[in-house]
Amino acid sequence: MIRFKPGAPRRVPPRFLSSRVPTLAVPTALGATAVAYRLTCPLAHDDALGARLVSSAVMCAIVTGLVMHVRHRLLRELRRARRVAEAAQSVLLRPPPPRVDGLATAAVHLSADPGARIGDLYEVVATEHGVRAVIGDVRGHGLGAVRTVAAVLGSFREAAHDEAELAGVLRRLERAMARHLRERAHGGHDPAGAAQDGPPGEEFVTVLLLEILPDGGVRALNCGHPWPYLLTGTRAEPLARTDPLPPLGPFPLPPELPAVPCGPLLPGDALVLHTDGAEEARDAGGRFFPLRDVLTEAAREHPLTARSVLRTVLTALLRHTVGPPKDDVALLILRNERPVGSTPTGTRATARPAGHLRSPA
């Protein structure tokens, strides 16, 4: 930080001046060359056809040099701005650590907007209440989605540690989303960006909250998001089949928010959290991506790791869509690698609550 003493002459540091010299040096030199040619060169005042052609060639070269210099400067500034934007977005949607309290993790996000690489959100943190994870899908993509992701993720990263119950975390996310929408409605964001993102009343985000306890028990709260898949043995099946709550944004949540018990995550099992962009990705013939079939194949791999599941799904998805998908896709893999004795024993049929249907093997 630069500080000036009272009454002392304010001098600009040399490093700031030197950064501007290259910007003006080339245009000044080209302009001086053009003026010097017009004033001193006899060909510039000769009306002969050959002299005019030479003068035109000289001026064209000078103008071309000036245009190329400006283009180079603009491209350099654009690359710099992209690096800054990518760094900021990578801090916002940071990759999870390889292990979180005995759970192996792997994640990826594919953006449909090359200008704003965030349209979905995910995070997993270890807290005194257990490992808590969130995955969400913002309506649309672009800069408006980045602002929504920032509001929801920022709230989750605090609430996950502060709230003893999963319902408290979801309430905090709901309030953060409501504040975000109020700011947009009152012009708290860039009006031009708000016009592109649509009216605030049409903005919403689907959210899935998971809580994995130290004994392996899993509880969830789902606001309009696809249920994760559980990879156990050689099968891939939905973690739950209950109807989700409404997405955050358009409607208030009900007064009571009981977490859905999803049974234990046994050692060696894996959860695949995803956004709807994965299941709705289409190939050239309009066929949807068979996510469950691909996960079933991934479950049969040995050794099964979080990274191997992510690699299998990502490879199949890009092959299916022949390139990046048309919608944002987020995948978050959580695999239980805790010691066998750290989770309760027993069959899944008795461990899972009534009403939690399991697909046949």
C-alpha positions in Angstrom: 0.0 0.0 0.0 1.4 3.4 -0.9 1.3 6.1 1.8 2.1 9.8 1.3 3.3 12.1 4.1 1.2 15.3 4.7 2.7 18.2 2.7 5.1 16.1 0.8 5.0 16.1 -3.0 3.3 13.1 -4.3 5.5 11.2 -6.7 4.3 8.3 -8.7 6.6 5.3 -8.1 8.8 4.5 -11.1 7.3 1.0 -11.5 3.9 2.6 -12.4 5.5 4.9 -14.9 7.5 2.1 -16.5 4.4 0.0 -16.9 2.9 2.7 -19.1 5.9 3.5 -21.2 5.6 0.4 -23.5 1.9 1.2 -24.0 2.7 4.6 -25.5 6.1 3.9 -27.0 4.9 2.0 -30.1 2.0 4.3 -31.1 4.3 7.3 -30.6 7.0 5.8 -32.7 4.6 4.9 -35.5 3.0 8.4 -35.4 6.4 10.0 -35.5 7.4 7.9 -38.5 4.2 8.8 -40.4 4.8 12.6 -39.7 8.4 12.4 -40.6 7.6 10.6 -43.8 5.0 13.2 -44.8 7.3 16.1 -44.0 10.8 15.0 -45.1 10.4 12.3 -47.8 10.1 13.7 -51.4 7.9 10.8 -52.4 5.2 12.0 -50.1 4.8 15.1 -52.2 5.3 13.5 -55.6 2.1 13.1 -57.7 3.5 10.3 -59.8 1.7 7.0 -59.7 4.7 5.1 -58.4 5.3 7.6 -55.7 1.7 7.4 -54.6 1.9 3.7 -54.4 5.0 3.8 -52.3 3.3 6.4 -50.0 0.2 4.3 -49.7 2.3 1.2 -48.9 4.2 3.1 -46.2 1.0 4.5 -44.6 -0.7 1.1 -44.8 2.3 -0.5 -43.0 2.2 2.1 -40.3 -1.6 1.7 -39.8 -1.2 -2.1 -39.8 1.5 -1.9 -37.2 -0.7 0.3 -35.0 -3.7 -2.0 -35.3 -1.5 -5.1 -34.5 -0.1 -3.3 -31.5 -3.6 -2.5 -30.2 -4.8 -6.0 -30.9 -1.8 -7.5 -29.0 -2.5 -5.2 -26.1 -6.2 -6.1 -26.0 -5.5 -9.8 -26.2 -2.9 -9.6 -23.4 -5.4 -7.7 -21.2 -8.1 -10.3 -22.0 -5.8 -13.2 -21.1 -4.9 -11.4 -17.9 -8.6 -10.8 -17.0 -9.4 -14.5 -17.8 -6.6 -15.6 -15.5 -7.9 -13.4 -12.7 -11.5 -14.6 -13.3 -10.4 -18.3 -13.3 -8.5 -17.8 -10.1 -11.5 -16.1 -8.4 -13.8 -18.9 -9.6 -11.4 -21.6 -8.5 -11.4 -20.1 -5.0 -15.2 -20.1 -5.0 -15.7 -23.6 -6.4 -12.5 -25.1 -5.0 -11.8 -28.8 -5.4 -12.4 -30.9 -2.3 -9.4 -32.4 -0.5 -8.6 -36.0 -1.4 -9.8 -37.3 2.0 -12.3 -35.9 4.4 -12.5 -37.7 7.8 -11.9 -41.1 6.3 -13.9 -40.5 3.1 -12.1 -40.4 -0.3 -13.4 -37.6 -2.5 -13.2 -36.7 -6.2 -15.1 -34.0 -8.0 -15.4 -32.3 -11.4 -17.4 -29.5 -12.9 -18.0 -29.0 -16.6 -19.3 -25.6 -17.6 -21.5 -24.9 -20.6 -20.4 -21.2 -20.5 -16.8 -20.6 -21.4 -17.0 -17.1 -19.9 -18.2 -18.1 -16.5 -17.1 -21.6 -15.4 -19.5 -21.9 -12.5 -23.1 -22.9 -12.9 -23.3 -25.7 -10.3 -21.9 -25.9 -6.8 -20.5 -28.5 -4.5 -18.6 -28.7 -1.2 -17.7 -31.3 1.4 -16.4 -30.4 4.9 -15.6 -32.3 8.1 -17.4 -30.8 11.1 -18.0 -31.8 14.7 -21.4 -33.0 13.6 -20.1 -35.3 10.9 -19.0 -34.9 7.3 -21.4 -32.6 5.5 -21.7 -32.2 1.8 -23.7 -30.0 -0.5 -24.4 -30.1 -4.3 -26.6 -27.7 -6.1 -27.7 -26.6 -9.6 -28.4 -22.9 -10.3 -31.0 -22.0 -12.9 -29.1 -21.0 -16.0 -25.4 -20.2 -16.2 -23.1 -17.2 -16.7 -22.3 -14.4 -14.3 -25.7 -14.5 -12.6 -25.1 -18.1 -11.7 -21.7 -17.2 -10.2 -23.3 -14.7 -7.9 -25.9 -17.3 -6.8 -23.2 -19.9 -6.2 -21.2 -17.4 -4.1 -24.3 -16.7 -1.9 -25.2 -20.3 -1.3 -21.7 -21.7 -0.9 -20.6 -18.9 1.4 -23.6 -19.6 3.7 -23.0 -23.4 3.6 -19.3 -23.1 4.6 -20.3 -21.3 7.8 -23.6 -23.0 8.6 -22.1 -26.5 8.2 -19.9 -25.9 11.3 -22.3 -23.7 13.3 -25.6 -25.6 13.0 -26.1 -28.8 15.0 -28.9 -30.1 12.8 -29.0 -30.5 9.1 -32.3 -28.6 9.0 -30.5 -25.5 10.5 -28.0 -25.6 7.7 -30.8 -25.6 5.1 -32.6 -22.7 6.8 -29.4 -20.7 6.6 -29.1 -21.5 2.9 -32.7 -20.4 2.4 -32.1 -17.1 4.1 -28.9 -16.5 2.1 -30.8 -17.2 -1.1 -33.6 -14.8 0.0 -31.1 -12.0 0.7 -29.5 -12.6 -2.7 -32.8 -12.3 -4.5 -33.7 -9.1 -2.5 -30.4 -7.5 -3.5 -31.0 -8.3 -7.1 -34.6 -7.0 -7.0 -33.3 -3.7 -5.5 -30.5 -3.3 -7.9 -27.7 -4.6 -5.7 -26.0 -6.2 -8.7 -25.1 -4.9 -12.2 -28.3 -4.0 -14.0 -26.9 -5.2 -17.3 -26.0 -8.6 -15.8 -29.4 -8.8 -14.1 -31.1 -8.3 -17.4 -29.3 -11.1 -19.0 -29.9 -13.5 -16.1 -33.7 -12.9 -16.0 -36.0 -11.5 -13.4 -35.1 -12.3 -9.8 -38.5 -14.0 -9.3 -37.5 -16.7 -11.8 -34.1 -17.5 -10.2 -33.8 -20.6 -8.0 -31.3 -23.3 -7.0 -31.7 -27.0 -6.3 -29.8 -28.2 -3.3 -29.0 -31.5 -1.8 -27.5 -31.7 1.7 -25.9 -34.8 3.0 -24.6 -35.7 6.5 -22.4 -38.7 7.0 -22.0 -39.5 10.7 -18.9 -41.1 12.2 -20.7 -44.5 12.4 -21.5 -44.3 8.7 -25.2 -43.3 9.0 -26.4 -41.0 6.2 -29.1 -38.3 6.5 -30.2 -36.0 3.7 -32.3 -33.0 2.9 -33.2 -32.6 -0.8 -34.6 -29.4 -2.3 -35.5 -30.3 -5.9 -32.2 -32.0 -6.7 -31.6 -35.5 -8.1 -30.9 -38.1 -5.5 -27.4 -39.5 -5.4 -26.5 -43.0 -6.5 -25.2 -45.5 -4.0 -22.5 -47.8 -5.3 -22.5 -51.0 -3.2 -21.1 -54.3 -4.3 -21.8 -54.4 -8.0 -24.9 -52.3 -8.0 -25.8 -48.6 -8.5 -29.1 -47.6 -7.0 -30.7 -44.3 -5.8 -29.9 -43.4 -2.3 -33.6 -42.6 -1.6 -36.9 -42.3 -3.4 -38.8 -39.8 -1.3 -40.2 -36.7 -2.9 -37.9 -33.7 -2.6 -38.7 -30.3 -1.1 -39.1 -27.3 -3.5 -36.0 -25.6 -4.7 -34.6 -22.6 -2.9 -35.9 -19.3 -4.2 -39.5 -19.3 -5.6 -41.3 -20.9 -2.6 -40.7 -20.9 1.2 -39.7 -24.2 2.8 -42.2 -25.9 5.1 -42.0 -25.3 8.9 -40.7 -28.8 9.6 -37.6 -30.1 7.9 -37.1 -33.7 9.0 -33.9 -35.2 7.6 -34.4 -38.3 5.5 -32.5 -41.3 7.0 -30.7 -43.1 4.2 -29.1 -46.0 6.1 -25.4 -46.7 6.5 -22.6 -46.0 4.1 -20.5 -49.1 4.7 -16.8 -49.3 4.2 -16.1 -49.7 0.4 -19.4 -48.1 -0.6 -19.5 -44.9 -2.6 -22.0 -42.1 -3.1 -22.2 -40.3 -6.5 -23.7 -36.8 -6.1 -24.5 -35.2 -9.5 -26.5 -32.4 -11.1 -29.3 -33.1 -13.6 -26.9 -32.1 -16.5 -25.3 -35.5 -16.2 -28.5 -37.5 -16.7 -29.9 -35.1 -19.3 -26.9 -34.9 -21.5 -27.8 -36.0 -25.0 -25.9 -37.5 -27.9 -26.3 -36.6 -31.6 -29.4 -38.8 -31.8 -31.1 -37.1 -28.8 -30.6 -40.1 -26.4 -30.0 -39.3 -22.7 -26.8 -40.3 -21.0 -27.3 -43.7 -19.2 -25.7 -42.5 -15.9 -27.0 -45.4 -13.9 -25.7 -48.0 -16.3 -22.3 -46.4 -16.4 -22.2 -46.3 -12.6 -23.1 -50.0 -12.5 -20.1 -50.7 -14.7 -17.9 -48.5 -12.5 -19.1 -50.4 -9.3 -17.7 -53.6 -10.8 -14.2 -52.2 -11.2 -11.5 -53.4 -8.8 -10.1 -51.7 -7.0 -13.0 -49.2 -6.7 -11.8 -45.7 -5.8 -13.4 -42.3 -5.9 -11.1 -41.2 -8.8 -11.8 -44.4 -10.8 -15.5 -43.8 -10.6 -15.1 -40.2 -11.6 -12.8 -41.1 -14.5 -15.2 -43.8 -15.8 -18.3 -41.5 -15.7 -16.4 -38.5 -17.2 -14.9 -40.6 -20.0 -18.3 -42.1 -20.9 -20.1 -38.7 -20.7 -17.7 -36.9 -23.0 -17.8 -39.9 -25.5 -21.6 -39.8 -25.3 -21.9 -36.0 -26.0 -19.0 -35.9 -28.4 -17.4 -33.0 -26.6 -18.5 -30.7 -23.7 -22.2 -31.1 -22.7 -24.7 -28.4 -23.5 -25.6 -27.9 -19.8 -23.4 -27.6 -16.7 -22.4 -30.9 -15.1 -21.1 -31.4 -11.6 -20.1 -34.7 -10.1 -19.0 -35.4 -6.5 -17.8 -38.8 -5.4 -17.6 -39.8 -1.7 -16.3 -43.3 -0.9 -16.1 -44.7 2.6 -12.5 -45.8 3.4 -12.9 -45.9 7.1 -11.9 -49.1 9.0 -14.4 -51.9 8.9 -15.1 -51.8 12.6 -16.0 -48.0 12.5 -19.5 -48.6 11.0 -22.4 -50.7 12.4 -22.8 -54.2 11.2 -25.9 -55.8 9.8 -27.6 -56.2 6.5 -28.8 -53.2 4.5 -32.4 -54.5 4.4 -32.7 -54.0 8.2 -30.5 -51.0 8.4 -32.5 -48.9 6.0 -35.8 -47.4 7.2 -39.2 -48.5 6.1 -40.3 -46.7 2.9 -36.7 -46.5 1.7 -37.1 -48.7 -1.3 -34.2 -50.6 -2.8 -34.0 -51.7 -6.4 -33.5 -55.4 -6.9 -30.0 -56.7 -7.4 
